[in-house]
Amino acid sequence: MTDPIAPQILIVDDARDIREPLSQYLRKQGLRTRLAADAAQAREILEEAAIHLVVLDIMMPGEDGLSLCRWLVAHDGPPVLLLTAMADETDRIVGLEIGADDYLVKPFNPRELLARIRAILRRTPPEVAAPPSERRAFAGWVHAPDALKLIGDDGQVVTLTTAENRLLGIFLDQPRSVLSRATLLDLTAGREAKAYDRAIDNQISRLRRKIEVNPKDPQILITEWGGGYRLVADVTEAG
């Protein structure tokens, strides 16, 4: 039986005869896996599951692997190992330039893929501490971090991603304090912080869409120009 706290690998490949046997092999080696046939399925899984590494095929119908890789890097996603065709040297170079952590040329030996996955996981900094488990109330919401949810005063339930859950917990720890982008990167990044801070801005935008009445005119999570962001609400323990 796979350890429930073992690293979880997302395999994204439109070829069923590749992703399913590969999943079985990785599970036998003690890893957990999730499968996606295209970029759209991968995005859905990334929104609701804690993924530690993405094995990503470049050549897929619809949105290709390079596009998804670029999105993952921009949104401070998990490490990416690209699967490329023998002739796609340009794609391999582009993939590394946009932030992929490694690549492997098809056809490949599953043992080599496993070795590369483990090498990436070893050099990926451990996840930062999880937010507190107790529920806290603020601005008409109750944050239930263990369930990755927000519960509104009207009973509305909003699901949070792991990144949103962690980010909100940081603001609730320090209400009314200005937190700079650099500070937020240090506190939220499960891997080395990027040289730019757009990842934090994107996470803030997504969080605002879930907690604000009008995300374009935020009243709860405001921008301090030149400084960062601030949660302007009282925070109390919730039963």
C-alpha positions as CSV (number, residue, x, y, z in Angstrom):
1,M,0.0,0.0,0.0
2,T,1.3,3.4,-1.0
3,D,2.3,5.7,1.9
4,P,-0.4,8.5,2.1
5,I,2.3,11.1,2.7
6,A,4.5,9.9,-0.2
7,P,5.2,12.5,-2.9
8,Q,2.4,12.7,-5.4
9,I,3.3,12.8,-9.1
10,L,1.0,14.2,-11.8
11,I,1.5,12.5,-15.1
12,V,0.2,14.5,-18.1
13,D,0.3,12.6,-21.4
14,D,-2.4,12.1,-24.0
15,A,-1.1,8.6,-24.7
16,R,-2.9,6.2,-22.4
17,D,-0.4,3.4,-23.1
18,I,2.3,5.6,-21.6
19,R,0.6,7.3,-18.6
20,E,-1.1,4.3,-17.1
21,P,1.8,1.8,-17.2
22,L,4.1,4.6,-15.9
23,S,1.6,5.3,-13.1
24,Q,1.7,1.7,-12.1
25,Y,5.5,1.6,-12.1
26,L,5.8,4.7,-10.0
27,R,3.2,3.4,-7.5
28,K,5.2,0.2,-7.1
29,Q,8.2,2.4,-6.3
30,G,6.3,4.0,-3.4
31,L,5.1,7.2,-5.1
32,R,1.5,8.4,-5.4
33,T,0.2,9.4,-8.8
34,R,-2.5,11.3,-10.5
35,L,-3.2,11.1,-14.3
36,A,-4.3,13.7,-16.9
37,A,-4.8,13.2,-20.6
38,D,-4.5,16.9,-21.4
39,A,-3.6,20.3,-20.0
40,A,-7.3,21.0,-19.0
41,Q,-7.5,17.9,-16.8
42,A,-4.1,18.7,-15.4
43,R,-5.2,22.2,-14.3
44,E,-8.2,20.8,-12.6
45,I,-6.1,18.3,-10.6
46,L,-3.6,21.0,-9.7
47,E,-6.4,23.1,-8.3
48,E,-7.6,20.5,-5.9
49,A,-4.6,18.2,-5.1
50,A,-1.2,18.6,-3.5
51,I,1.1,17.7,-6.4
52,H,4.9,17.5,-5.7
53,L,6.1,17.1,-9.3
54,V,4.6,17.1,-12.8
55,V,5.8,14.7,-15.5
56,L,4.6,16.6,-18.6
57,D,4.5,15.5,-22.3
58,I,5.3,18.4,-24.7
59,M,3.4,17.1,-27.7
60,M,-0.3,17.0,-26.8
61,P,-3.5,18.1,-28.7
62,G,-4.9,21.4,-27.7
63,E,-2.7,23.2,-25.2
64,D,0.7,21.8,-25.5
65,G,3.1,20.9,-22.7
66,L,5.3,24.0,-23.1
67,S,2.3,26.3,-22.6
68,L,1.3,24.4,-19.5
69,C,4.9,24.4,-18.2
70,R,5.0,28.2,-18.7
71,W,1.8,28.6,-16.7
72,L,3.1,26.4,-13.9
73,V,6.3,28.4,-13.6
74,A,4.3,31.7,-13.7
75,H,2.0,30.5,-10.9
76,D,4.8,29.0,-8.7
77,G,3.6,25.5,-9.4
78,P,5.4,22.2,-8.6
79,P,8.6,21.2,-10.4
80,V,8.3,20.0,-14.0
81,L,10.0,17.1,-15.8
82,L,9.3,17.3,-19.6
83,L,8.9,14.3,-21.9
84,T,10.1,15.1,-25.4
85,A,10.4,13.4,-28.7
86,M,13.9,12.5,-30.0
87,A,13.8,15.2,-32.7
88,D,12.5,18.0,-30.5
89,E,15.8,19.6,-29.4
90,T,14.4,23.1,-29.8
91,D,11.4,22.2,-27.5
92,R,13.8,20.8,-24.9
93,I,15.8,24.0,-24.9
94,V,12.7,26.2,-24.7
95,G,11.3,24.1,-21.9
96,L,14.4,24.5,-19.8
97,E,14.6,28.3,-20.6
98,I,11.0,28.8,-19.4
99,G,11.7,27.0,-16.1
100,A,11.3,23.2,-16.5
101,D,13.5,21.3,-14.0
102,D,14.6,18.5,-16.3
103,Y,13.6,16.6,-19.4
104,L,13.7,13.0,-20.7
105,V,13.6,11.9,-24.3
106,K,11.1,9.3,-25.5
107,P,11.3,6.3,-25.5
108,F,12.8,6.2,-22.0
109,N,13.6,3.6,-19.4
110,P,11.2,4.0,-16.4
111,R,14.1,3.5,-14.0
112,E,15.8,6.5,-15.4
113,L,12.6,8.6,-15.1
114,L,12.3,7.4,-11.5
115,A,15.9,8.5,-10.8
116,R,15.3,11.9,-12.3
117,I,12.1,12.3,-10.3
118,R,13.9,11.5,-7.1
119,A,16.8,13.8,-7.9
120,I,14.4,16.7,-8.5
121,L,12.5,16.0,-5.3
122,R,15.7,15.8,-3.3
123,R,16.8,19.3,-4.4
124,T,13.3,20.8,-3.9
125,P,13.1,22.6,-0.6
126,P,10.6,21.0,1.8
127,E,7.2,22.5,2.1
128,V,6.8,25.4,4.5
129,A,4.7,24.8,7.6
130,A,1.0,24.4,7.0
131,P,-1.3,27.0,8.3
132,P,-2.8,26.5,11.8
133,S,-5.6,23.9,11.9
134,E,-8.0,26.1,14.0
135,R,-10.8,28.0,12.3
136,R,-10.7,31.7,12.2
137,A,-13.3,34.3,11.3
138,F,-12.7,37.5,9.3
139,A,-14.8,39.9,7.2
140,G,-17.9,37.6,7.0
141,W,-15.9,34.4,6.3
142,V,-14.6,31.5,8.4
143,H,-11.4,29.9,7.2
144,A,-11.3,26.1,7.6
145,P,-7.6,25.4,6.7
146,D,-7.8,21.6,7.3
147,A,-10.6,21.4,4.7
148,L,-9.1,23.9,2.4
149,K,-12.4,25.9,2.5
150,L,-14.0,29.2,3.3
151,I,-17.4,29.3,4.8
152,G,-19.5,32.5,4.4
153,D,-21.9,34.0,6.9
154,D,-24.6,33.1,4.3
155,G,-23.5,29.4,4.2
156,Q,-21.6,29.7,1.0
157,V,-18.7,27.3,0.8
158,V,-15.6,28.2,-1.3
159,T,-12.8,25.7,-2.0
160,L,-9.2,26.9,-1.8
161,T,-6.2,25.6,-3.5
162,T,-3.2,24.6,-1.3
163,A,-1.4,27.8,-2.3
164,E,-4.4,30.0,-1.6
165,N,-5.0,28.2,1.7
166,R,-1.4,28.8,2.8
167,L,-1.4,32.4,1.7
168,L,-4.6,33.3,3.4
169,G,-3.3,31.7,6.6
170,I,-0.3,34.0,6.5
171,F,-2.5,37.1,6.2
172,L,-4.7,35.8,9.1
173,D,-1.6,35.4,11.2
174,Q,-0.8,39.1,10.7
175,P,-4.0,41.1,10.2
176,R,-3.6,44.8,9.3
177,S,0.1,44.3,8.8
178,V,1.7,45.2,5.5
179,L,3.4,42.2,4.0
180,S,5.8,42.8,1.2
181,R,6.0,40.5,-1.9
182,A,9.5,39.4,-0.8
183,T,8.1,38.4,2.6
184,L,5.2,36.5,1.1
185,L,7.5,34.7,-1.3
186,D,9.7,33.6,1.6
187,L,6.7,32.4,3.6
188,T,4.8,30.6,0.8
189,A,7.4,29.3,-1.6
190,G,7.8,25.5,-1.3
191,R,10.7,25.7,-3.8
192,E,13.3,28.4,-4.4
193,A,11.5,31.8,-4.8
194,K,11.5,33.2,-8.3
195,A,13.5,36.2,-9.2
196,Y,10.3,38.0,-10.0
197,D,7.2,38.5,-7.8
198,R,4.4,38.0,-10.3
199,A,3.6,34.6,-8.8
200,I,2.4,36.4,-5.6
201,D,0.4,38.9,-7.5
202,N,-1.4,36.1,-9.4
203,Q,-2.1,34.2,-6.1
204,I,-3.5,37.4,-4.5
205,S,-5.7,38.0,-7.6
206,R,-7.2,34.5,-7.4
207,L,-7.7,34.8,-3.6
208,R,-9.5,38.1,-4.1
209,R,-11.9,36.5,-6.6
210,K,-13.0,34.2,-3.7
211,I,-13.2,36.6,-0.8
212,E,-14.1,40.0,-2.2
213,V,-17.5,41.2,-3.3
214,N,-15.8,43.1,-6.1
215,P,-12.3,41.8,-6.7
216,K,-11.5,44.8,-8.9
217,D,-12.2,47.1,-5.9
218,P,-10.9,45.0,-2.9
219,Q,-11.9,46.0,0.5
220,I,-10.5,43.0,2.5
221,L,-7.1,42.3,0.9
222,I,-5.8,45.6,-0.2
223,T,-2.6,46.7,-2.1
224,E,-0.2,48.9,-0.4
225,W,1.5,50.6,-3.3
226,G,5.3,50.2,-3.1
227,G,4.9,48.0,-0.1
228,G,2.9,44.9,-0.6
229,Y,-0.5,43.7,0.6
230,R,-2.5,44.0,3.8
231,L,-5.5,42.2,5.3
232,V,-7.8,45.0,6.6
233,A,-10.1,42.9,8.9
234,D,-10.3,41.8,12.5
235,V,-9.5,38.1,12.9
236,T,-11.1,36.0,15.7
237,E,-11.2,32.4,16.6
238,A,-14.2,30.5,15.2
239,G,-15.9,27.5,16.8
